[in-house]
Amino acid sequence: MRILLKRHWPLLGLGALLVLVAFYLAKSGKDLVKTTALLRNIASGVGLELKDVHYRQDDPDEKVKWVLDAEEVRFSEDKKTIRFFNFKFRIEPEGKPWFKLTGKRGNYLKDSGKIELWGNLEGFYGNKYKIFTEHALINEKLGHLKTEKPVEIIGPFFNVTGKGLFADMTEEKIKVLSDVTTIINKEPATR
């Protein structure tokens, strides 16, 4: 047995090396299949789909900067439309309080600078105000947020409900558009 090992050790080493190469190629083949599937999706017009995304828009030409964290993001083939799902969206107007929204889904249209958000939207303006609605449209070029859906705003010592909302984030102005009801509370309001 010793003589056999002494005589054939180069062949045994080569055999072990071939087994390692075969294992590596088999593993690489799986990665190649995944990459090919991704390339097929892009080539077929589906675009690009990503999971657990952190995206920051800080273009100095826009009125507001923003950050998007989403569980899933889909880019159109031309990369001009971004769809996102289960998101946290933070708007950061220069020198003004931040505005944060969470919701179910949204679209960002790069060319127009419009961001449309849907689904149990819960917003926070600075540390003082909470805003609830089902839909919002943000124009990043103008720094405006608006909705025509019912809204509720909770602030320190008051609740406001109504239909429709317009917010100029660069001027720190919020206006409920119609059917407004305001309740003044003696203690901080909660939802």
Disulfide bonds with the S-S distance in Angstrom:
none
